Amino acid sequence: MAGTLAEKVWQAHVVRPGENGAPDLLYIDLHLVHEVTSPQAFEGLRLAGRTVRRPDLTIATEDHNTPTLDIDLPIADATSRTQIETLRANAAEFGIRIHSLGDADQGIVHQVGPQLGLTMPGLTVVCGDSHTSTHGAFGALAFGIGTSEVEHVLATQSLPLAPFRTMAVTVEGRLPAGATSKDIILAVIAKIGTGGGQGYVLEYRGDAIRALSMEARMTICNMSIEAGARAGMIAPDETTFAYLRGRPHAPQGADWDAAVEYWRTLRSDDDATFDAEVVLRAEDIEPYVTWGTNPGQGLPLSGTVPVPEEIADEGARTAAQRAIEYMGLTPGQPLREIAVDTVFIGSCTNGRIEDLRSVAKVVRGRRKADGVRVLVVPASARVRLQAEAEGLDRIFLDFGAEWRNAGCSMCLGMNPDQLAPGERAASTSNRNFEGRQGKGGRTHLVSPLVAAATAIRGTLSSLADLDLPAGTTVDGTPLTPLDPHVPVQV
């Protein structure tokens, strides 16, 4: 029978089909663990006298509670220190590989898996973290699980699950200059809402998706969760294979050839049937920014804060009123006039080397706006080392930014990197909920290019708002002084 990509990977992992309404039992290829959702799971194993069934398929890293400064010193926050120490003790007791602070392979769990080549097409990947969907960019079926499910996978290397529905998200055409994968996914979420993908695995397809790099694809799959989806996937292709080739855990020699031959079959059949489909035109997508308190409350940067009285749906109108009040905005206010206190560049959404390079190209030779704090936090220690080898750290420091060690950082504020009450941030992370980046903090989700332009001007901005000097070149392409409304490609 014809099948979608998600259905093919699912069927290849069914250990025991469900009967009489029972869920299928699915085999899990890779289990990623961090310090926040694992302590109770390990304690459950301990109380039941169980071991970890496949420690070789389990890998742990420290990311959520890790400080991004003074990582050679004891962790000051007592809760964070306890969680990190507990993960280290559990990893030692149960024989699990762990990448701790100071390790070259430490970092956000969703960056560590791909950079080590542990994440591969056709695998099932789980972690006690909703943004496990990031790994779906490789054609893996990857999703977050709860603490009790973490314990189940540790003990059995399997998971009982009811099949998901499937949704095709097709983006045809070519992105305009200055628009990025972050803008694609913000546009998708704005279109279908934060609950539009509930119960679905989203498969991203079309010319615009195939043209993206692996790191850009990871950004899109990462934020599938913000649309309410269980997972996001992109079929593997030559871009995928080029990224994985030669990585530490990727197959080699004849095994590589055999793997690629199989990976090429991991695509939705032409006559496969999806339960739902959404279509966007890439040329209609421009730099996006969220104005409210959920990722679905987003608009093109050229827009204005909504006027609640003009919203017909009562629920949406009430939500907009509350969001505008919390965010300290004025209905009808141009988004480009919103001033920020902080710019955060990092997270599992946009803390990869490609993101840092794009920001560095924009801010090179400039200074940040007065009074704006800029944090640049690489997604992993490897990304940090690569950035420093390329001199990106010096560009950021000369710009006036803070160059930090790897971790989740201000994305969720579980370490000292937080906003103060009332402070406003332009953030390349994935969630803008009330208090997400610090109690009373206000968050606008943006792409790395918008973050860079905002850091320069001090208000929400795109590259089109920058006055680039004559003779400027980016990637070898000469740029001339800009009309403020004409975007440029970086």
N, C-alpha and C positions, 0 to 999 in steps of 0.2 A: 504494500500500500504506500501511496505517496505520503511523505511526512515533512514536517518542518524541522529545522535544525534542532530546536529544543526537544521535539519528540524523538528524534533519532538518538540524541545523547541520553535521554531518559530511558528509552527501551534497551539501550546497550548496558544499562546499569541495574536493571530490575533483578533482584535476587529471588524474590517471591512475589508474584502478582497478588494484588488484593482480591478478596472474594467477599461477596455479600456486603458490599459497601465498605469493606476494610481498605486501608491505604496500601499502596505498594511498598515493599521493602527495597530500598535503594542502596547500592554499594557506594561508598564514599572514597574517592581516590586521594584527596588531599584535605587535611584538617589543619587550619591555621588557628593559633591560640595567642591571646594576649592577656594582660593582667586584670582587666575589668570584669569579664564574664566567666572566667575560668575557676576562681577559687572554690565556689560552691560545688562545681562539677567534680573537681578533684577530691573534695571532701566526701562527696557521695560515693566515689569509687573506694575511698579509704574505709568508709563505714560499712560498705558492702563486701569488703575484702576482694575487690576486683583490681585487675591491672589494666594498663592501656594495651588494647589488643594489637595495634600496629604503630608502635612509637616511630618506626621508620617513615610512616606517612603522616606524621604529626610534627609541626614545627612551631616554636613559640618565639615571639619577639616583644620587646617592651616599647610601647608607643604612646598610649593615652595619658598616663600620669607622669611621663618623663619630663624633667626640666629641660629647657633648651639653652640654659646658661650653666656654667660651673658644673658640668656633668662628672667631673672628677671628684667632687665633694659629696658628702652624704646628702641625701635628698631632704630638704628642710621641712616640707609638709609631711606631717605624721601619717595621714591617710595614704598619700601617694607612696611614701616610703614603705608602708606596710604592704600595699598591694604589689609593689615591685618585688619586695623580699619574699612574699608568699609565692609569686610566680616562679622565682628562682628556686625556692625550696621544692615546689611541686615538680618542676622540670627535673631536678636532680633525683628526687625520689622515684619518679616514674620513668626515668630514662629518656626524656624528650630533649631533642636539640633545641637550644635557646640562643638567641642573639640579644645580648644585654648591652646597656649603655657602655660606650667605648669600643664595642665590637664594630668592625668595618661593615658588617651586614645587618646592623641594627637599623630600625626605622619603622615607619608605618607598615603594618602587616600587608596592606594591599599594594605596596610598592616592593616589599621584600620578595613576595612570591614570584612576580614576573621577572624581576631583575636577576633572580637566581635560576630562572628557567624551570621552576617548580610548577608554574602555571602553564598548561599546555592545552591545545585544542582537544575537545572531546572528553575532558575530565569532569568529574563532579567535585566541586570545591565548596567547603563550608567553613564558617567562622562565626563566633559569637559577636558579630558586628554586621549591621545592616548593609554597609557599603562593600560587602564581599562581592556584590554584583559587578564591581570593577573588573574582576577576572573574566567576566563574560566577553570582554573585548577580544579574547583569544579563541572564542568558540567553545568555551567551557560553560557548563551549567553551574553557576556559582551563586550562592545566596546565603544570607545571614540566618542564624539559628539562635534559639533561646538557651538559657543555662541548662535546663533539663535535657535538651537535645545535645548540647555539648557533651554532657556526661554519657549519653547514649552512644554517641559516635566514638568517644574515647574507649568505651567498653566493648563495642561491637563492630566498629568501622562500617556501620550501616545506619539507616534512618528510615522510619516509616513515614511515607508522605503520600498525600493525595495529588494526582496529576494537576498541573497548572493549565490554565487556558493560554492561548497564544495570540499575540497582537503584532502585526507588521507595522513598523514605523518607517515609511519610505520617504527619503529626502533626495529628490532629483535636482539636477542642475549644479551650478557652481557658486560657492559662497562669495559674496562681495569682499573686496579688500577691507581688512580691519575686523571682519567677523570671524569667529572661531567655533570650535566644537562646543565650548561652554555656552555660546549663544544659541547653538542648535538645540541643546538639551533644555535650556531655559525657555526657548520658544515652544518646544514640545510640551513642557509642563504647563506653560501659560495656556496652551491650546486645549489640553485634555484635563487639566486640573490635578491637584495633588491626590485625588482618588481615582483618576481616570484609568490608571493601570492596575487597580486592585485586583488581585487574583490572576494576573497575567505574567507571562514571560514576554518581554518586548524584544523583538528582533529588528535591529536597525539595518536598513538596506538602501540601495540607490546610489547614484553617481557620487553624490556629495559625501556619503559615508565611506565608499571605497577609496576616495581620494585622500582620506585622513591618514595621518601617521598612527602608529600603535598607541602612542601616548595620548593623542587626541581621542582615539576610540575609547581608551580607558576612562577619560573624563566623562564621555557620554554614558557609558554603561554604569559608571559609578553613581550617577545621579538618577538612574532609573527608579531608585527607591523613592526619590522625592516626588515621583508621579504616582506613588502607591504600588508600583509593581513589585513582584517578588524577585525578579532578576531581569537583566538586560543581556543581549547576546549579539555578536557580529560574526558572520561566517569567516573562517580563516582563509587567507589568501597569501600571495607572495609577500605582501607587507608583513604579515604575521610570521611567516617562515624566516624572513630576513632578520626580524627582531630576535627570534629565539635561537638562531644558528650560533653555536659556539658558547652558549651560556652554560654555567657549571652543571646543571642537572638536565640539560637537553640531551636527547639521544645523539650518538655519534656514529660515523661510518655507515655501515649497512643498516644499522638500526634507525639512523636518521632518514635514510631513503625510504625505508618501510613506513616510518611514522608519517612522513610527508605524503606518501601515497594514500594512506588512510585519511589523513587530515583533509585531503582534497575532496573526499566524499562528504564532508561535513558541511553541507549546504542544504537549504530548503529546496525540495523538488519543485520543478516549474509548475506542477499541478497540485502542489500542497495547498491545503485549505487552512487559513487562519481564522480564529474566532472573531477578530476585529482588525481593522486597518486604519491607519492615519497617514495622510500624505501632506508633505510640505514642499514648497519650492525654495531651494537654497538661496536664490537671488533675492527672495523677499525677506531674508533674515539679516538683521543688522545688530550691532552691539546692544545687548539686553542688560537690564538691571532690575533687581527686585526693589519695590517700594514699600512692601508690607512686611508681614511677620510669618509668611510661609512661602516656599519656593514658587508656588503658583501665582503669587501676586507680583508678577513681573511684566515689564513693558519695554519696548525699544527705548533707548536712551534719549531719543528725540522727542519722547512723549512727555506727558504731564501727570502729576499725581491725580488719581481719579477723583471725581466729584460724586460722593455717595448718593446724593439726591438724583443723579442721572442713572443709577443702577436699578434696573427693573426688579431683579430678584431680591426678595426681602432678606434672605439669608446672606447673600453676597453683599448686600448693602450694609447690613449690620457688621459683617466681618470687616469690610473696608473701613467703616467708621472707627471701629476699635483699633484696627491696625494703624490708621493715620494718627489717631490720638497717641498710641504708644510710641510711634516713630517720631512724633513731634513735627509733623509735616502739615502743610496747608493744602486743601483741595485746589486743584488747578495749578499748583506750583510746578514750573518746569523742572524736570529731573536734573538737568544740567546745572541748576542753581543750588543744588543741595551740597552744602559744605560738610566735610568729614574731619574727624579728629585723628583717625588711624587708618592705615592701609595694611592689610594682612595678605601676604603672598605665601601660600603654602597649602598643606592638607593633602589627603589622598586624592582629592579632585584635581588640584593644580599645583603640586609641589615637585613635579618631575623636572629633569634637566631641560627638556624642551620648553617648559614654562619659564624657567629661570633665564634661559637664553633670550626668550622673546622680551621679557621685562628688561633685561640688561641692554638690549639693542635700543630700546626706547629711552632709557634714562641715562645712557652713557654720556658723560660730559655735561650733565645737568645737575641741578640741586633741587631737592624736594621743596615743596611749598612750606613757608614758615608756619610753625605750629602744628604740622602734621607729623605724626609718628609713623614710621614705616618699618614693619617687621618682615624679614625674608627668612622663611624656615623651610629648608629642604625636606623632602619626604623621607629620605633615608641618608645614612652616613655615606653610602656610595655616591649618592647624588651630590652631597656636600663636597666630597673629595673631587669628583669630576668638575664641579663648578669652580673649585679653587684651582684646579689644574688649568682651567681655561681662563682664569683671571676674573671670573664673574664676581667673586667676593669683593675684590678691590673696586669694581664699578659700583657695587651696591654701597660700600662704605663711603666712597667719594661722593655719592649721591646724598648721603646723610641717613641711609637706612641702617637698621640693626641686622647683623648677619648672625644667625643662630645655628644651634645644633638640631639634629633631626628629631621629629616627633609630631604628634597631632597638634600641639600648641594651641593657638587661639581658636582653632576650629570649634572646639567645644569647651575650652577654658577649664580643663581638669588639672591644670598646673598654674603657675603664677601668670601666664600670658593671658590676661583678661582685660576687658573694657571696664571702666568705672561707670557707675550709674549715669545715664544720660549721654555718654559718649557714643559717637557714631563711627562706624567702620565701613569701608569698602573692602570686601573680603572675597578671595578666590575660593573659599570653602563651599560647602554644600547645603548648609541649613541656616535660616535666618529667624528661627523661633525666638520668642521673647526670652531674654536672659541667656541665650545659647552661648554667647561669648563673654558672659559676665552679667551679674544681676543688674537689670536696668539698661544694659547695653543695646544699641540699635545697629542692626546689620543689614547692609545691602550686598547681595551676591553679584559678583562681576567676573569677567574673564581676566586673565593676566594682562592683556593689552589695555583694558579699561582701568585696571588697578594701577598700571604704570602711568597712564595719562592723568588719572585722578591724583596720584601722589605728586605729580608735577604742578598741577593747577590748583589743587586743594578742594575742588568740587568735582562731582561725578562727571567724568569726561571720557571721550574716546580719542583715538589718534587724529581724527578729523579736527579736533579742537586745538591741536598743537601747532605752533608756528615753527615749522622746521626750517633751519637756515639753508640758504642756497648752497649747493654742492654736497649736501648730506647724501650718503649712500647707505643702503641697507641691503645686505646680501649681495653687494656689488651693483645694485641698481641705483642710479642717480635719482635723487628726489629734489624737486624744486619747491620754493615757498608755496604754501598751500592756501587755497581758498578754505575757510574754516569748515565748509560743509562738504568737502571732497575727501573721502577716506583714502588712506594709503595702506599698502600691504607691507607688513614687517616680517 
